[in-house]
Amino acid sequence: MGSLLAVPIGLLPVIIFLVTLWRMDRHQLTPLPRVIRLIAAGMGAACVSLLVSGLLIEILPPDLTRLFLAPLIEETAKAMIVVALFRASRIGFLVDAAILGFAVGAGFALAENLYLMVFGPPMGEGVWLVRGLGTAVMHGGVTAIFAIVAQRFTERSKRLDLQFFLPGLVMATALHWAFNQFYFSPMLHTLAVLILLPLLLFLVFSKSADDLRIWMQLDFDADAVLIQEISSGQLRNTRAGDFLDDIRNRFPGEIVGDILCYLRIYTELSLRAKGLLMMREHGMEPEYDPALTPLFDELRYLRESIGQIGVLALQPFLNYDRKQLWQLLVLKGQHRAGEKAAMREDSRPG
């Protein structure tokens, strides 16, 4: 097949699939610049995998490397990028896990197909159909599955131990290996990917939307009650009052004051973050609010003031988990985007 046809068939399907996933996210949990960076990271993972596999082929039997070790090497390289996202609290729910995981896999597939276009032997139309519609989408799909499984294992835990990521890696590697075996015809494998993967991701999106809605409602109500208690000063016989009595016995007075201020600002930003997600659910985007800048600055100052021990003391009270950090990063990302847009608007002449 001519190179002009190889490009659209080999590259466009996985890009279209990723764009479709991204546009399905009503809450806009995955900023486009982050998706693009992850595509680039996935391409880098493909380069690393190619080098490692090339070295192993020189040492080990080629069939062993191609059939068994290559899927493990490739899935591990992609998984390391996704694990970094978890450690940075950039994934909060199944939907952003699926999109960001697919973006990494899509980048890997794009690099792999580009390499074959430039350096590989001439391939026919049927081969490029399988590579573009099957192999490329498979790469995105199995990395999305890894991220989804990892999210389910880690969402209840405050720690991100290696054991939480192994089941997803095993599943992704096994699916990758099974696809490569071609037990049936390559076109049937491709058709299976195109039918089963959208069905799986549709179920994931539906489940994630329900989870997000429940989490927002429950946490919003709890945050609203806490803000009311702190603002009114009527803390006697409340959970916040019990917490305050506890830390008074453990910290100096000035640190206690900073912890209470941190608690108030953190809870206010948490409310704002959930309000942002609720608005996006209904197709609205809040206007840029410059008042958020000093709140984020003060939160950072107070965190430094109370130190790591103060933050640890707050964790049980705030139920400090990855979702709590994730929601503030979502709010901060929206605020920074609005800030940049406002600066561009101000810099326009006249």
C-alpha contacts under 8 A as a table, 3 or more apart, distances in Angstrom:
res1	aa1	res2	aa2	distance
1	M	5	L	6.78
1	M	6	A	6.78
1	M	122	P	7.41
1	M	123	M	6.30
1	M	124	G	4.87
1	M	125	E	5.31
2	G	5	L	5.63
2	G	6	A	6.41
3	S	6	A	4.83
3	S	7	V	6.40
3	S	117	M	7.38
4	L	7	V	5.78
4	L	8	P	7.47
5	L	8	P	5.80
5	L	9	I	6.29
6	A	9	I	5.37
6	A	10	G	5.50
6	A	117	M	7.36
6	A	125	E	7.78
6	A	128	W	6.45
7	V	10	G	5.29
7	V	11	L	5.75
7	V	12	L	7.61
7	V	117	M	7.89
8	P	11	L	5.40
8	P	12	L	5.13
8	P	13	P	7.85
9	I	12	L	6.02
9	I	13	P	6.82
9	I	128	W	6.40
9	I	129	L	6.22
9	I	132	G	5.51
9	I	133	L	7.58
10	G	13	P	7.23
10	G	110	L	7.96
10	G	113	N	6.36
10	G	128	W	5.77
10	G	129	L	6.99
10	G	131	R	6.20
10	G	132	G	3.97
10	G	133	L	7.49
10	G	136	A	7.83
11	L	14	V	6.39
11	L	15	I	6.80
11	L	110	L	6.03
11	L	113	N	7.18
11	L	132	G	6.07
11	L	136	A	7.96
12	L	15	I	5.12
12	L	16	I	6.02
12	L	132	G	7.46
13	P	16	I	5.16
13	P	17	F	6.13
13	P	132	G	6.13
13	P	133	L	5.86
13	P	136	A	7.93
13	P	137	V	7.39
14	V	17	F	4.99
14	V	18	L	6.16
14	V	106	A	6.09
14	V	109	A	7.99
14	V	132	G	7.10
14	V	133	L	7.19
14	V	136	A	6.01
14	V	137	V	5.28
14	V	140	G	7.52
15	I	18	L	5.14
15	I	19	V	6.16
15	I	106	A	7.08
16	I	19	V	5.13
16	I	20	T	6.09
17	F	20	T	5.16
17	F	21	L	6.34
17	F	137	V	7.67
18	L	21	L	5.12
18	L	22	W	6.16
18	L	99	I	7.23
18	L	102	F	6.83
18	L	103	A	6.59
18	L	106	A	7.49
19	V	22	W	5.03
19	V	23	R	6.14
20	T	23	R	5.25
20	T	24	M	6.26
21	L	24	M	5.18
21	L	25	D	6.90
21	L	99	I	6.32
22	W	25	D	5.64
22	W	28	Q	7.99
22	W	30	T	7.42
22	W	99	I	6.38
23	R	26	R	7.31
25	D	28	Q	5.48
25	D	29	L	6.98
25	D	95	V	7.25
26	R	280	R	6.40
26	R	281	E	5.63
26	R	283	G	7.23
27	H	277	L	5.78
27	H	278	M	7.86
27	H	280	R	4.98
27	H	281	E	5.37
28	Q	31	P	6.66
28	Q	280	R	7.21
29	L	96	D	6.10
29	L	330	V	7.00
30	T	34	R	6.83
30	T	35	V	6.82
30	T	96	D	6.10
30	T	99	I	7.46
30	T	100	L	7.30
31	P	34	R	5.47
31	P	35	V	6.55
32	L	35	V	5.02
32	L	36	I	6.25
33	P	36	I	5.11
33	P	37	R	6.20
34	R	37	R	5.04
34	R	38	L	6.19
35	V	38	L	5.12
35	V	39	I	6.32
35	V	100	L	6.40
35	V	103	A	6.08
36	I	39	I	5.08
36	I	40	A	6.44
36	I	103	A	7.73
37	R	40	A	5.09
37	R	41	A	6.18
38	L	41	A	4.74
38	L	42	G	6.00
38	L	100	L	7.16
38	L	103	A	5.89
38	L	104	V	5.22
38	L	107	G	7.20
39	I	42	G	5.06
39	I	43	M	6.31
39	I	103	A	5.30
39	I	104	V	5.18
39	I	105	G	7.57
39	I	106	A	6.34
39	I	107	G	4.02
39	I	108	F	7.36
40	A	43	M	5.05
40	A	44	G	6.35
40	A	104	V	7.80
40	A	107	G	5.95
41	A	44	G	4.98
41	A	45	A	6.27
41	A	81	I	7.34
41	A	104	V	6.57
41	A	107	G	6.99
42	G	45	A	4.92
42	G	46	A	6.34
42	G	78	K	6.41
42	G	81	I	7.80
42	G	103	A	7.47
42	G	104	V	4.39
42	G	105	G	5.99
42	G	106	A	6.99
42	G	107	G	4.32
42	G	108	F	4.44
43	M	46	A	5.07
43	M	47	C	6.53
43	M	104	V	7.80
43	M	107	G	4.67
43	M	108	F	4.52
43	M	109	A	7.51
43	M	110	L	6.92
43	M	111	A	5.06
43	M	112	E	7.85
44	G	47	C	5.13
44	G	48	V	6.39
44	G	108	F	7.39
45	A	48	V	5.10
45	A	49	S	6.09
45	A	74	E	7.57
45	A	77	A	5.48
45	A	78	K	6.08
45	A	108	F	6.41
46	A	49	S	5.05
46	A	50	L	6.08
46	A	74	E	7.10
46	A	77	A	7.73
46	A	108	F	4.99
46	A	109	A	7.67
46	A	111	A	6.30
46	A	112	E	6.45
47	C	50	L	5.13
47	C	51	L	6.36
47	C	111	A	7.59
48	V	51	L	5.21
48	V	52	V	6.23
48	V	77	A	7.60
49	S	52	V	5.14
49	S	53	S	5.94
49	S	70	A	7.82
49	S	73	I	6.19
49	S	74	E	5.58
49	S	77	A	6.78
50	L	53	S	5.24
50	L	54	G	5.97
51	L	54	G	5.07
51	L	55	L	6.29
52	V	55	L	5.19
52	V	56	L	6.28
52	V	73	I	7.81
53	S	56	L	5.06
53	S	57	I	6.13
53	S	65	T	6.83
53	S	66	R	7.85
53	S	69	L	7.89
53	S	70	A	6.28
53	S	73	I	7.54
54	G	57	I	5.26
54	G	58	E	6.70
55	L	58	E	5.38
55	L	59	I	6.79
56	L	59	I	5.05
56	L	60	L	5.67
56	L	65	T	6.67
57	I	60	L	5.31
57	I	61	P	6.32
57	I	62	P	4.97
57	I	65	T	6.05
58	E	61	P	7.84
58	E	62	P	7.69
60	L	64	L	7.05
60	L	65	T	6.86
61	P	64	L	5.40
61	P	65	T	6.60
62	P	65	T	5.21
62	P	66	R	6.10
63	D	66	R	5.15
63	D	67	L	5.75
63	D	68	F	7.87
64	L	67	L	5.55
64	L	68	F	5.56
64	L	69	L	6.50
65	T	68	F	5.68
65	T	69	L	4.61
65	T	70	A	5.59
66	R	69	L	6.28
66	R	70	A	5.22
66	R	71	P	7.84
67	L	70	A	6.48
67	L	71	P	7.37
67	L	177	W	7.24
67	L	180	N	7.55
67	L	181	Q	7.92
68	F	71	P	6.20
68	F	72	L	7.10
68	F	177	W	7.02
69	L	72	L	5.28
69	L	73	I	6.10
70	A	73	I	5.07
70	A	74	E	6.00
71	P	74	E	5.20
71	P	75	E	6.01
71	P	173	T	5.76
71	P	176	H	6.09
71	P	177	W	5.98
72	L	75	E	5.28
72	L	76	T	5.95
72	L	173	T	5.55
73	I	76	T	5.22
73	I	77	A	6.19
74	E	77	A	5.21
74	E	78	K	6.37
75	E	78	K	5.17
75	E	79	A	5.87
75	E	143	T	7.20
75	E	169	L	6.91
75	E	172	A	6.74
75	E	173	T	6.00
76	T	79	A	4.92
76	T	80	M	6.16
76	T	169	L	7.06
77	A	80	M	5.46
77	A	81	I	7.13
78	K	81	I	5.55
78	K	82	V	6.78
78	K	104	V	6.49
78	K	105	G	6.75
78	K	108	F	7.77
78	K	143	T	6.87
79	A	82	V	5.06
79	A	83	V	6.10
79	A	143	T	6.95
79	A	146	F	7.20
79	A	147	A	7.88
79	A	169	L	7.11
80	M	83	V	5.06
80	M	84	A	6.29
81	I	84	A	5.15
81	I	85	L	6.61
81	I	104	V	7.53
82	V	85	L	5.05
82	V	86	F	6.52
82	V	100	L	7.71
82	V	101	G	6.38
82	V	104	V	7.73
82	V	147	A	6.60
83	V	86	F	5.06
83	V	87	R	6.26
83	V	165	F	7.88
84	A	87	R	5.07
84	A	88	A	6.21
85	L	88	A	5.11
85	L	89	S	6.29
85	L	90	R	5.20
85	L	91	I	6.45
86	F	89	S	5.05
86	F	90	R	5.90
86	F	91	I	5.70
86	F	160	L	7.89
87	R	90	R	7.66
87	R	160	L	7.20
89	S	92	G	7.09
89	S	322	R	5.72
89	S	323	K	7.50
89	S	325	L	6.28
89	S	326	W	5.23
90	R	326	W	5.89
90	R	329	L	7.49
91	I	96	D	6.01
91	I	97	A	5.77
91	I	151	Q	7.79
91	I	323	K	7.99
91	I	326	W	6.73
92	G	96	D	6.96
92	G	97	A	7.43
92	G	151	Q	7.72
92	G	155	E	7.66
92	G	322	R	6.85
92	G	323	K	5.21
92	G	326	W	5.85
92	G	327	Q	7.74
93	F	96	D	5.86
93	F	97	A	6.31
93	F	151	Q	6.96
93	F	208	S	6.27
93	F	211	D	7.95
93	F	212	L	7.24
94	L	97	A	4.96
94	L	98	A	6.07
94	L	148	I	5.64
94	L	151	Q	6.46
94	L	152	R	7.67
94	L	204	V	6.51
94	L	205	F	7.13
94	L	207	K	7.88
94	L	208	S	5.33
95	V	98	A	5.18
95	V	99	I	6.32
95	V	204	V	6.72
95	V	205	F	5.49
95	V	208	S	5.78
95	V	209	A	7.83
96	D	99	I	5.07
96	D	100	L	5.86
97	A	100	L	5.45
97	A	101	G	5.80
97	A	144	A	6.75
97	A	147	A	5.20
97	A	148	I	5.57
97	A	151	Q	6.87
98	A	101	G	5.22
98	A	102	F	5.97
98	A	144	A	4.55
98	A	145	I	6.91
98	A	147	A	6.23
98	A	148	I	5.88
98	A	201	L	7.49
99	I	102	F	5.14
99	I	103	A	6.14
99	I	144	A	6.82
100	L	103	A	4.99
100	L	104	V	6.46
100	L	144	A	7.24
101	G	104	V	5.30
101	G	105	G	6.44
101	G	140	G	7.00
101	G	141	G	7.98
101	G	143	T	5.13
101	G	144	A	4.14
101	G	145	I	7.58
101	G	146	F	7.40
101	G	147	A	5.58
102	F	105	G	5.03
102	F	106	A	5.89
102	F	139	H	7.78
102	F	140	G	4.20
102	F	141	G	5.86
102	F	142	V	7.81
102	F	143	T	5.81
102	F	144	A	4.67
103	A	106	A	4.97
103	A	107	G	6.21
103	A	140	G	6.58
104	V	107	G	5.27
104	V	108	F	6.39
104	V	140	G	6.84
104	V	143	T	7.12
105	G	108	F	5.00
105	G	109	A	6.21
105	G	136	A	7.96
105	G	139	H	4.91
105	G	140	G	3.78
105	G	141	G	7.15
105	G	142	V	7.61
105	G	143	T	5.55
105	G	144	A	7.53
106	A	109	A	5.06
106	A	110	L	6.11
106	A	136	A	6.67
106	A	137	V	7.10
106	A	139	H	6.47
106	A	140	G	4.80
107	G	110	L	5.12
107	G	111	A	6.26
108	F	111	A	5.34
108	F	112	E	6.20
108	F	139	H	7.20
108	F	140	G	7.99
109	A	112	E	5.02
109	A	113	N	6.09
109	A	135	T	7.53
109	A	136	A	4.80
109	A	137	V	7.75
109	A	139	H	6.11
109	A	140	G	7.42
110	L	113	N	5.29
110	L	114	L	6.01
110	L	136	A	7.21
111	A	114	L	5.09
111	A	115	Y	6.07
112	E	115	Y	5.18
112	E	116	L	6.40
113	N	116	L	5.05
113	N	117	M	6.14
113	N	131	R	7.55
113	N	132	G	7.96
113	N	136	A	7.96
114	L	117	M	5.02
114	L	118	V	6.31
115	Y	118	V	5.30
115	Y	119	F	5.77
115	Y	120	G	6.93
116	L	119	F	5.27
116	L	120	G	4.18
116	L	121	P	7.36
117	M	120	G	5.85
117	M	121	P	7.99
123	M	127	V	6.15
123	M	128	W	6.91
124	G	127	V	5.43
124	G	128	W	6.54
125	E	128	W	5.27
125	E	129	L	6.19
126	G	129	L	5.06
126	G	130	V	6.36
127	V	130	V	5.19
127	V	131	R	6.17
128	W	131	R	4.88
128	W	132	G	5.75
129	L	132	G	5.24
129	L	133	L	5.67
129	L	134	G	7.32
130	V	133	L	5.47
130	V	134	G	4.82
130	V	135	T	6.32
130	V	186	P	6.57
130	V	187	M	6.30
130	V	190	T	6.05
131	R	134	G	5.36
131	R	135	T	4.61
131	R	136	A	5.89
132	G	135	T	6.24
132	G	136	A	5.33
132	G	137	V	7.19
133	L	136	A	6.30
133	L	137	V	6.01
133	L	190	T	6.42
133	L	194	L	7.49
134	G	137	V	5.45
134	G	138	M	5.85
134	G	187	M	7.99
134	G	189	H	7.14
134	G	190	T	4.20
134	G	191	L	7.41
134	G	193	V	6.34
134	G	194	L	7.30
135	T	138	M	4.92
135	T	139	H	6.21
135	T	190	T	7.40
136	A	139	H	5.22
136	A	140	G	6.63
137	V	140	G	5.16
137	V	141	G	5.97
137	V	193	V	7.39
137	V	194	L	7.87
138	M	141	G	4.89
138	M	142	V	6.01
138	M	176	H	7.34
138	M	193	V	6.52
139	H	142	V	5.60
139	H	143	T	6.38
139	H	176	H	7.58
140	G	143	T	5.43
140	G	144	A	6.16
141	G	144	A	5.02
141	G	145	I	6.16
141	G	197	L	6.59
142	V	145	I	4.88
142	V	146	F	6.19
142	V	172	A	4.91
142	V	173	T	7.83
142	V	175	L	6.94
142	V	176	H	6.98
143	T	146	F	4.94
143	T	147	A	6.30
143	T	172	A	6.54
144	A	147	A	5.10
144	A	148	I	6.11
145	I	148	I	4.98
145	I	149	V	6.07
145	I	168	G	6.94
145	I	171	M	7.93
145	I	172	A	6.63
146	F	149	V	5.33
146	F	150	A	6.07
146	F	165	F	7.86
146	F	168	G	4.33
146	F	169	L	5.86
146	F	171	M	7.17
146	F	172	A	5.82
147	A	150	A	5.05
147	A	151	Q	6.05
147	A	168	G	7.16
148	I	151	Q	5.11
148	I	152	R	6.38
148	I	168	G	7.87
149	V	152	R	5.18
149	V	153	F	6.34
149	V	165	F	7.80
149	V	167	P	7.32
149	V	168	G	5.20
150	A	153	F	5.15
150	A	154	T	6.01
150	A	164	F	6.17
150	A	165	F	5.29
150	A	167	P	7.72
150	A	168	G	5.94
151	Q	154	T	5.19
151	Q	155	E	5.60
152	R	155	E	5.71
152	R	156	R	7.94
153	F	156	R	7.18
153	F	157	S	7.83
153	F	164	F	5.52
153	F	165	F	7.67
154	T	157	S	5.21
154	T	158	K	7.72
154	T	159	R	7.56
154	T	160	L	6.47
154	T	164	F	6.20
155	E	158	K	7.91
155	E	322	R	7.24
155	E	323	K	7.74
157	S	160	L	7.19
157	S	321	D	7.34
158	K	320	Y	7.69
158	K	321	D	5.34
158	K	322	R	6.78
160	L	164	F	6.86
161	D	164	F	5.81
161	D	165	F	7.59
162	L	165	F	5.51
162	L	166	L	6.62
163	Q	166	L	5.40
163	Q	167	P	7.65
164	F	167	P	6.89
165	F	168	G	5.66
165	F	169	L	6.38
166	L	169	L	5.04
166	L	170	V	6.10
167	P	170	V	5.18
167	P	171	M	6.18
168	G	171	M	5.06
168	G	172	A	6.04
169	L	172	A	5.14
169	L	173	T	6.02
170	V	173	T	5.23
170	V	174	A	6.03
171	M	174	A	5.15
171	M	175	L	6.16
172	A	175	L	5.27
172	A	176	H	6.11
173	T	176	H	5.06
173	T	177	W	6.03
174	A	177	W	5.06
174	A	178	A	6.06
175	L	178	A	5.05
175	L	179	F	6.15
176	H	179	F	5.23
176	H	180	N	6.39
177	W	180	N	5.20
177	W	181	Q	6.49
178	A	181	Q	5.31
178	A	182	F	7.29
179	F	182	F	6.03
179	F	189	H	6.58
182	F	185	S	5.98
182	F	186	P	5.73
182	F	189	H	6.78
184	F	188	L	6.37
184	F	189	H	6.84
185	S	188	L	5.26
185	S	189	H	6.55
186	P	189	H	5.09
186	P	190	T	6.20
187	M	190	T	4.94
187	M	191	L	6.08
188	L	191	L	4.94
188	L	192	A	6.12
189	H	192	A	5.07
189	H	193	V	6.38
190	T	193	V	5.18
190	T	194	L	6.33
191	L	194	L	5.10
191	L	195	I	6.22
192	A	195	I	5.21
192	A	196	L	5.82
193	V	196	L	5.41
193	V	197	L	5.55
194	L	197	L	5.96
194	L	198	P	6.70
195	I	198	P	6.12
195	I	199	L	6.61
196	L	199	L	5.19
196	L	200	L	6.14
197	L	200	L	5.10
197	L	201	L	6.16
198	P	201	L	5.12
198	P	202	F	5.97
199	L	202	F	5.14
199	L	203	L	6.40
200	L	203	L	5.27
200	L	204	V	6.27
201	L	204	V	4.82
201	L	205	F	6.06
202	F	205	F	5.17
202	F	206	S	6.26
203	L	206	S	5.14
203	L	207	K	6.15
204	V	207	K	5.16
204	V	208	S	5.97
205	F	208	S	5.07
205	F	209	A	6.07
206	S	209	A	5.24
206	S	210	D	6.48
207	K	210	D	5.28
207	K	211	D	6.24
208	S	211	D	5.01
208	S	212	L	5.96
209	A	212	L	5.18
209	A	213	R	6.12
210	D	213	R	5.19
210	D	214	I	6.26
211	D	214	I	5.29
211	D	215	W	6.07
212	L	215	W	5.11
212	L	216	M	6.01
213	R	216	M	5.24
213	R	217	Q	6.27
214	I	217	Q	5.30
214	I	218	L	6.19
215	W	218	L	5.36
215	W	219	D	5.91
216	M	219	D	5.38
216	M	220	F	5.63
216	M	274	K	5.96
216	M	278	M	7.84
217	Q	220	F	5.15
217	Q	221	D	6.23
218	L	221	D	5.44
218	L	222	A	6.39
219	D	222	A	5.04
219	D	223	D	5.99
220	F	223	D	5.16
220	F	224	A	6.07
220	F	271	L	6.08
220	F	274	K	6.69
221	D	224	A	5.13
221	D	225	V	6.30
222	A	225	V	5.27
222	A	226	L	6.29
223	D	226	L	5.08
223	D	227	I	6.14
223	D	267	T	5.93
223	D	268	E	7.67
223	D	270	S	7.36
223	D	271	L	6.37
224	A	227	I	5.22
224	A	228	Q	6.22
224	A	271	L	7.26
225	V	228	Q	5.14
225	V	229	E	6.24
226	L	229	E	5.10
226	L	230	I	6.21
226	L	240	A	7.18
226	L	267	T	7.59
227	I	230	I	5.21
227	I	231	S	5.94
227	I	264	R	6.53
227	I	267	T	6.77
227	I	268	E	7.07
228	Q	231	S	5.20
228	Q	232	S	5.99
229	E	232	S	5.36
229	E	233	G	6.12
229	E	234	Q	5.86
229	E	235	L	5.98
229	E	238	T	8.00
229	E	240	A	7.56
230	I	233	G	5.26
230	I	234	Q	7.15
230	I	235	L	6.92
230	I	240	A	7.75
230	I	264	R	6.92
232	S	235	L	7.99
235	L	238	T	5.41
235	L	239	R	7.86
235	L	240	A	6.26
235	L	241	G	4.47
236	R	241	G	5.42
236	R	242	D	7.69
237	N	241	G	6.31
237	N	242	D	6.98
238	T	241	G	5.00
238	T	242	D	6.26
239	R	242	D	5.14
239	R	243	F	6.27
240	A	243	F	5.05
240	A	244	L	6.14
241	G	244	L	5.00
241	G	245	D	6.18
242	D	245	D	5.16
242	D	246	D	6.27
243	F	246	D	5.08
243	F	247	I	6.40
243	F	317	F	7.29
244	L	247	I	5.34
244	L	248	R	6.19
244	L	256	V	7.81
244	L	260	L	7.80
245	D	248	R	5.28
245	D	249	N	6.96
246	D	249	N	5.72
246	D	250	R	7.04
247	I	250	R	4.97
247	I	251	F	5.93
247	I	256	V	6.73
247	I	313	A	7.83
248	R	251	F	5.70
248	R	252	P	7.16
248	R	253	G	7.02
248	R	256	V	6.34
251	F	255	I	6.15
251	F	256	V	6.14
252	P	255	I	5.44
252	P	256	V	6.32
253	G	256	V	5.05
253	G	257	G	6.37
254	E	257	G	5.14
254	E	258	D	6.39
255	I	258	D	5.00
255	I	259	I	6.09
255	I	305	S	7.52
255	I	306	I	5.94
256	V	259	I	5.06
256	V	260	L	6.25
257	G	260	L	5.19
257	G	261	C	6.26
258	D	261	C	5.01
258	D	262	Y	6.00
258	D	302	L	6.18
258	D	305	S	7.25
258	D	306	I	6.59
259	I	262	Y	4.96
259	I	263	L	6.09
259	I	302	L	7.51
259	I	306	I	6.50
259	I	310	G	6.96
260	L	263	L	5.00
260	L	264	R	6.27
261	C	264	R	5.11
261	C	265	I	6.22
261	C	302	L	7.73
262	Y	265	I	5.31
262	Y	266	Y	5.83
262	Y	299	L	6.11
262	Y	302	L	6.00
262	Y	303	R	7.22
263	L	266	Y	5.21
263	L	267	T	6.03
264	R	267	T	5.28
264	R	268	E	6.17
265	I	268	E	5.00
265	I	269	L	6.15
265	I	295	L	6.78
265	I	299	L	6.60
266	Y	269	L	5.23
266	Y	270	S	6.08
266	Y	299	L	6.98
267	T	270	S	4.87
267	T	271	L	6.21
268	E	271	L	5.14
268	E	272	R	6.31
269	L	272	R	4.91
269	L	273	A	6.09
269	L	295	L	7.88
269	L	328	L	6.95
269	L	331	L	7.96
270	S	273	A	5.08
270	S	274	K	6.37
270	S	324	Q	7.63
270	S	327	Q	6.97
270	S	328	L	6.54
271	L	274	K	5.27
271	L	275	G	6.11
272	R	275	G	4.96
272	R	276	L	6.16
272	R	331	L	7.48
273	A	276	L	5.08
273	A	277	L	6.46
273	A	327	Q	5.87
273	A	328	L	6.31
273	A	330	V	7.07
273	A	331	L	5.15
274	K	277	L	5.07
274	K	278	M	6.14
274	K	327	Q	7.42
275	G	278	M	5.05
275	G	279	M	6.18
276	L	279	M	5.23
276	L	280	R	6.26
276	L	285	E	7.28
276	L	286	P	6.75
276	L	331	L	7.27
277	L	280	R	5.09
277	L	281	E	6.17
278	M	281	E	5.08
278	M	282	H	6.76
279	M	282	H	5.33
279	M	283	G	6.48
279	M	284	M	5.04
279	M	285	E	6.22
279	M	286	P	7.23
280	R	283	G	4.87
280	R	284	M	4.96
280	R	285	E	5.83
281	E	284	M	7.40
287	E	338	G	7.64
288	Y	335	H	6.47
288	Y	338	G	5.07
288	Y	339	E	6.84
288	Y	342	A	7.89
289	D	292	L	6.01
289	D	335	H	7.40
290	P	293	T	5.79
290	P	339	E	7.58
291	A	294	P	6.17
291	A	295	L	6.98
292	L	295	L	5.09
292	L	296	F	6.28
292	L	335	H	7.47
293	T	296	F	5.36
293	T	297	D	6.23
294	P	297	D	4.88
294	P	298	E	5.92
295	L	298	E	5.16
295	L	299	L	6.09
296	F	299	L	5.08
296	F	300	R	6.26
297	D	300	R	5.23
297	D	301	Y	6.28
298	E	301	Y	4.94
298	E	302	L	6.02
299	L	302	L	5.15
299	L	303	R	6.08
300	R	303	R	5.12
300	R	304	E	6.42
301	Y	304	E	5.25
301	Y	305	S	6.21
302	L	305	S	4.77
302	L	306	I	6.11
303	R	306	I	5.49
303	R	307	G	5.99
303	R	308	Q	7.79
303	R	311	V	7.09
304	E	307	G	5.14
304	E	308	Q	7.89
306	I	309	I	7.15
306	I	310	G	4.92
306	I	311	V	6.93
307	G	310	G	5.40
307	G	311	V	6.46
308	Q	311	V	5.05
308	Q	312	L	6.13
309	I	312	L	5.04
309	I	313	A	6.20
310	G	313	A	5.01
310	G	314	L	6.43
311	V	314	L	5.12
311	V	315	Q	6.42
312	L	315	Q	5.20
312	L	316	P	7.86
313	A	316	P	6.92
313	A	317	F	7.84
314	L	317	F	5.41
314	L	318	L	6.01
314	L	320	Y	7.70
315	Q	318	L	5.28
315	Q	319	N	5.64
315	Q	320	Y	4.73
316	P	319	N	5.09
316	P	320	Y	6.65
317	F	320	Y	7.63
320	Y	324	Q	6.04
320	Y	325	L	7.72
321	D	324	Q	5.47
321	D	325	L	6.84
322	R	325	L	5.27
322	R	326	W	5.94
323	K	326	W	4.81
323	K	327	Q	6.08
324	Q	327	Q	5.49
324	Q	328	L	6.79
325	L	328	L	5.42
325	L	329	L	6.43
326	W	329	L	5.11
326	W	330	V	6.28
327	Q	330	V	5.03
327	Q	331	L	6.32
328	L	331	L	5.04
328	L	332	K	5.99
329	L	332	K	4.93
329	L	333	G	5.94
330	V	333	G	5.16
330	V	334	Q	6.31
331	L	334	Q	5.19
331	L	335	H	6.11
332	K	335	H	4.96
332	K	336	R	6.06
333	G	336	R	5.20
333	G	337	A	6.22
334	Q	337	A	5.19
334	Q	338	G	6.26
335	H	338	G	5.10
335	H	339	E	6.04
336	R	339	E	4.85
336	R	340	K	6.14
337	A	340	K	5.26
337	A	341	A	6.25
338	G	341	A	5.04
338	G	342	A	6.11
339	E	342	A	5.10
339	E	343	M	6.23
340	K	343	M	5.06
340	K	344	R	6.23
341	A	344	R	5.15
341	A	345	E	6.20
342	A	345	E	5.01
342	A	346	D	6.17
343	M	346	D	5.07
343	M	347	S	6.18
344	R	347	S	5.15
344	R	348	R	6.56
345	E	348	R	5.55
